[in-house]
Amino acid sequence: MSQFVFATAEYASGDWESAPALAENLIDSLARYTSIDVAPVGVNVKVGSNELYDYPFVWLTGHLPVRFTDDERRNIKRYVERGGFLMVDDHNHDITGVFHKTATEEIERLFGKMTRLPKDHELYRAFFVFEDGPPNTHHELNGYGDDLLHKYLDAVIVNGRIGLLYSSKDYSSEWNFHADTKRFMQQDPTKFGVNLIVYALTR
Amino acid sequence: MLSRADRPRAAGEWLLRIVVVAILGWYLVHVLWTRSHGAAETAASAELSPALARWTTTSTPAWVHVVLAHPPAGLYRDWLAALAGAGTAVEWSGPTLLPTAIAVDPRPDPARDADVDVAAPPGAMVRVLDTLGGLDSARATAAGIRVHLPKPRRTVDAAVGPVRARAASPDSLRLGRLLVVGGAGWETKFTVAALEERGWTVDAQIAVSPKGDVRQGKVDELDTARYAAVIAIDTIAARYGDRIASFVRSGGGLVLWVPVARIRALAPLAAGGAGAPIESSDEPPSDSLPRAGLALVPITPLAPDAVVLERRGDQTAVAARRIGAGRVIETGYLDTWRWRMAGGDEAPERHRAWLATLVARVAYAGRVPLPPPPTDAAPLATLVDKLGPAASPLQAGAGGDPAALARWVFGLLCGALLIEWASRRTRGVK
């Protein structure tokens, strides 16, 4: 059976490659905490290409305005409706910022208004337990970006499953640290990333 | 004194007189017998209803013959049988009627699909239809035809020429849940998703780490009261080996992916072993041949009692066998999720349907009898059962019409008397 391969979405506009260390940190956590057969190296996958369908979990982030091409829109819609899991994270942590405004506009254009994910959603218990919903990031706590603590994540639900998850919490900054740094951390901040992947693989 | 030449003619005249008296005698006896026992009558399909009413009320024929253009409805068939039971000899013929029978078998599938089997003479064109219209048609083989119908109506008909057989599913199925056992991976995820979308209630035990599994639903004891089938996707199923084996022997179903066949406890259940893997194609799965490019581990060698259900080229891709009271189906395809994700427009639906078919072939389902609607599953067989086999059409026409018989008798008498009179007059005797 095929391995889990962490894929980063490469889209035509914006800075899709803004969190280059995130993939290796999540891969490390997945290998550390689970027995999931995970590829040691992630891939970048063009959203407008058919390769997208080879990776049912894809991470999409950036700071700059997002304008999908027609191929990208068609692929994202089809990908999500077929059971793929697209994680979209606002690297600005700013709901007044350009990424948030343009990305949510693109998402709602394709799927309509997103659903607010309740704090007791199974995503928060898929592997580690997060009683208060999505864990806060240092960027939220330190007042960067919009200076807000975002208590919820938004989602596109397809057949009862999350097909697209949108975060304003800037996990892309939180998990984009140098790999060696993790051993000096009191708490591993990437545990929620494990939940995202385990959820995508099991639900 | 008769001359030597007149003697044979005189003897012939006596013979003719005897024939006339014999015919008159026979006809008298026939008329008297008919008056006491009733007449012989015939009727065609179109006039069967009034004929039956007449035969039952105003006339009491000794013998009736029905020429059928199509099998009579159950009411008339029973009526004819009752007539036969009351003492009238009932015969029928129908040279254009072909023996036809139909059976509807519900599939263990929440989509309420059904398999329809029709028996008909080889080469006959069979039309399958319901109250709304035609559903399918095919030419019968020696084994009849089998049609898969999605969500059929309560009754389904098979029409072969003028014969129309009707059947209904005798049972409603009580479906248990499915248990999917596998590691955290795309094949497990998309299998669970597809079966849930199909309507199954799916429990899942998915291995995520040495410390724990992800459970979906209430994973219960394995028995046929709770579960219809187990779907074993990878070697994680080894944990349940003995329980799965016991479940299958007691009547449960098992769908296993070929790597599971390597598990010691489950290998005796598998339809075959695992051959050399064939890598998947780089091309996305097409709608026309969706499984042609999937990774495949051929099922080989096959168990002696295994039945091959699907081949890819000369390789066995899907095979099945019976184990005790249960059934096992083994698929050699790997990463079928790629079909759903990367296939054509119909890929998600067809992937779902394919998985559902695998499950339906093995799933245990409790049967709840349904009140039967009016059906006629084998009209010709029922007719033969009630009235006996068909008479030949030649026999059918003989002696049926009393007026025709009287005309024949009158003609014979006139002919014989005329010849006798002419013979006498030509030799000068009054």
Interface residues (C-beta under 8 A of the other chain):
Chain A: M1 S2 F4 Y33 T34 S35 I36 D37 N50 Y53 D54 P56 Y79 E81 R82 G83 G84 A126 F127 N159 G160 R161 V198 A200 L201 T202 R203
Chain B: G183 A184 G185 W186 E187 T188 K189 F190 V192 A193 E196 E197 A204 I206 A207 V208 S209 P210 V214 Q216 I233 D234 P259 P284 L334 D335 W337 R338 R340 M341 A342 A347 P348
